[in-house]
Every structure is written in C-alpha cells, then in structure tokens.
Amino acid sequence: MKELLNSYQSSRKLDSNSWITDPRIPDPDNLPIPLGWCVLIRPYPISMNEQKTSIIIGSNEMDYLNHVTNIGRVVAIGPSCWSRPEHRNIQGEQNPWVQVGDFVSYPKNVGARRKFKGVSYVLLTDDDLVERLPDPQVFDEGFYKLDIPKEDLEKYNTIHKKEVK
C-alpha cells in the first residue's frame, strides 16, 4: 500500500511516543487553525534526568513513560474554546484556561495525533486539557524530565515572568 504523501496526516505509530518530533525543530509556518472548541498542542518527549539518578531505565520503559506522560505546548486555540455556559465564571465572563505558549497536560488516549510538515501535533478539545503547568519542568526533580529547548523555556518564562535556571 502506497504511503500518504501529504504533509498533514495521522501518525501510524500510536503504541509509543517515538512519533513525537525533536523539540529543537521549530514549529512550521502556517500551522492549521483549530476550529470551534479545538486546541492544537505540540507534544514534548521526556528523557532521563541523569543528574538526579543512577538508575538505568531501558528504552521500553522510556517509551512507556512518554506514552503515559502527555505534556505539550499550546500552539493554537480555536475561537470557541471555553465559551460554553459551563465555562463561564459566576459573573458570566469567559475565562480562557490557557493561552498560546502555555504548557499543559492531557490524558493519554484523547485527541487526534497529526504530523504537519514533519512536526507532530495533537488536536484536542478544550475540555481535554487537565492542567496548566506553571513550571514546565515539573519533573525536573525526579528521575525524568521534559526535553524543552532553552529557547522555548525562555519564551515561556518571559510570558510568565520567571527566570530560566
């Protein structure tokens, strides 16, 4: 069977997160624009925090950790996100839960995994996001950490007025 040659197609490999693009590769121009209640997320892989542990974890275990640890950066937000009545505060105002550039976590089996111009993305609905991470290096003190390029971390910390370590 001939492979699809278009630049916007579903990932065939969903059993591990080897489909996640190297985070040092920049987002391409002209990303798809999410419609309605959809949010476009750039997933980030995790790696061993070699400074904090001497435990050796095999590649199968790392694939598993990548599969169950779904953290990514918001790259685009649909126009209707968080606009339903149940998303409004007591005063009736719409309060967006996240903004472009925020790091978020989401459940492992939700969303549509896509490749756009060779870069991996996940398309989720606004209700699929479970938390915004004030510190994207939330795992830095443990055995594994997110692979976040320093430039992305600096941008994020500028938005949230934190210093890069």
C-alpha positions as semicolon CSV with decimal commas, in nm:
position;residue;x (nm);y (nm);z (nm)
1;M;0,000;0,000;0,000
2;K;0,137;0,338;-0,100
3;E;0,209;0,581;0,183
4;L;0,022;0,908;0,203
5;L;0,244;1,184;0,073
6;N;0,053;1,483;0,204
7;S;0,206;1,684;0,487
8;Y;-0,096;1,663;0,717
9;Q;-0,166;1,304;0,811
10;S;-0,228;1,090;1,116
11;S;0,060;0,915;1,282
12;R;0,060;0,539;1,224
13;K;0,260;0,457;1,537
14;L;0,050;0,517;1,847
15;D;0,190;0,249;2,077
16;S;0,492;0,461;2,177
17;N;0,581;0,825;2,151
18;S;0,862;0,782;1,904
19;W;0,631;0,978;1,672
20;I;0,698;1,296;1,875
21;T;0,920;1,534;1,682
22;D;1,252;1,653;1,825
23;P;1,157;1,966;2,023
24;R;1,456;2,156;1,880
25;I;1,284;2,158;1,540
26;P;1,085;2,483;1,522
27;D;0,713;2,497;1,454
28;P;0,649;2,536;1,080
29;D;0,481;2,844;0,938
30;N;0,110;2,841;0,855
31;L;0,001;2,588;1,115
32;P;-0,353;2,453;1,085
33;I;-0,606;2,675;1,261
34;P;-0,821;2,484;1,511
35;L;-1,195;2,531;1,465
36;G;-1,462;2,553;1,732
37;W;-1,355;2,411;2,068
38;C;-1,026;2,262;1,946
39;V;-0,675;2,331;2,079
40;L;-0,357;2,243;1,889
41;I;-0,078;2,108;2,114
42;R;0,289;2,039;2,035
43;P;0,380;1,734;2,247
44;Y;0,718;1,716;2,421
45;P;0,907;1,395;2,493
46;I;1,058;1,313;2,828
47;S;1,414;1,198;2,894
48;M;1,619;1,069;3,184
49;N;1,731;1,323;3,438
50;E;2,086;1,189;3,453
51;Q;2,192;1,439;3,721
52;K;1,934;1,305;3,969
53;T;1,963;0,929;3,934
54;S;2,200;0,646;3,870
55;I;1,914;0,408;3,781
56;I;1,931;0,279;3,427
57;I;1,592;0,271;3,256
58;G;1,560;0,077;2,932
59;S;1,415;0,216;2,611
60;N;1,088;0,022;2,657
61;E;1,036;0,189;2,995
62;M;1,113;0,532;2,846
63;D;0,862;0,463;2,566
64;Y;0,606;0,378;2,834
65;L;0,683;0,695;3,033
66;N;0,650;0,901;2,715
67;H;0,319;0,729;2,641
68;V;0,161;0,800;2,981
69;T;0,318;1,142;3,040
70;N;0,141;1,367;2,794
71;I;0,269;1,720;2,823
72;G;0,278;1,974;2,545
73;R;0,281;2,339;2,449
74;V;-0,033;2,516;2,326
75;V;0,034;2,646;1,974
76;A;-0,316;2,749;1,861
77;I;-0,662;2,787;2,016
78;G;-0,997;2,766;1,838
79;P;-1,234;3,065;1,850
80;S;-1,500;2,892;2,061
81;C;-1,276;2,749;2,334
82;W;-1,413;2,793;2,686
83;S;-1,716;2,987;2,559
84;R;-1,987;2,743;2,664
85;P;-2,203;2,846;2,962
86;E;-2,043;2,588;3,192
87;H;-1,703;2,750;3,132
88;R;-1,807;3,097;3,247
89;N;-1,735;3,231;3,594
90;I;-2,000;3,349;3,843
91;Q;-2,009;3,693;3,680
92;G;-2,079;3,531;3,341
93;E;-1,738;3,620;3,197
94;Q;-1,544;3,392;2,967
95;N;-1,213;3,295;3,126
96;P;-0,970;3,118;2,894
97;W;-0,798;2,837;3,082
98;V;-0,474;2,862;2,884
99;Q;-0,306;3,086;2,629
100;V;-0,079;3,014;2,335
101;G;0,263;2,922;2,470
102;D;0,140;2,760;2,793
103;F;0,249;2,407;2,880
104;V;-0,039;2,170;2,960
105;S;-0,101;1,806;3,037
106;Y;-0,373;1,593;2,886
107;P;-0,494;1,230;2,915
108;K;-0,310;0,969;2,712
109;N;-0,587;0,843;2,484
110;V;-0,751;1,166;2,371
111;G;-0,713;1,385;2,068
112;A;-0,609;1,335;1,711
113;R;-0,238;1,289;1,653
114;R;-0,116;1,468;1,342
115;K;0,202;1,541;1,152
116;F;0,218;1,879;0,983
117;K;0,522;1,948;0,766
118;G;0,704;1,673;0,955
119;V;0,625;1,808;1,304
120;S;0,399;1,622;1,549
121;Y;0,088;1,781;1,699
122;V;-0,218;1,670;1,894
123;L;-0,559;1,824;1,827
124;L;-0,771;1,824;2,145
125;T;-1,099;1,977;2,257
126;D;-1,081;2,245;2,526
127;D;-1,227;2,003;2,785
128;D;-0,944;1,753;2,722
129;L;-0,685;1,975;2,890
130;V;-0,647;1,870;3,253
131;E;-0,392;2,118;3,388
132;R;-0,176;2,415;3,301
133;L;0,179;2,373;3,421
134;P;0,318;2,692;3,578
135;D;0,660;2,524;3,566
136;P;0,701;2,310;3,253
137;Q;0,999;2,136;3,413
138;V;0,764;1,986;3,672
139;F;0,955;1,657;3,657
140;D;1,299;1,813;3,691
141;E;1,345;1,692;4,049
142;G;1,260;1,331;3,966
143;F;1,410;1,056;3,755
144;Y;1,293;1,203;3,425
145;K;1,239;1,547;3,276
146;L;1,082;1,712;2,976
147;D;1,302;1,781;2,676
148;I;1,228;2,152;2,638
149;P;1,472;2,357;2,432
150;K;1,614;2,653;2,624
151;E;1,460;2,899;2,373
152;D;1,109;2,763;2,438
153;L;1,168;2,774;2,812
154;E;1,292;3,135;2,790
155;K;0,983;3,238;2,588
156;Y;0,756;3,066;2,839
157;N;0,930;3,219;3,138
158;T;0,919;3,566;2,977
159;I;0,542;3,534;2,937
160;H;0,507;3,415;3,298
161;K;0,786;3,640;3,434
162;K;1,011;3,366;3,572
163;E;1,385;3,331;3,547
164;V;1,542;3,047;3,349
165;K;1,765;2,824;3,562
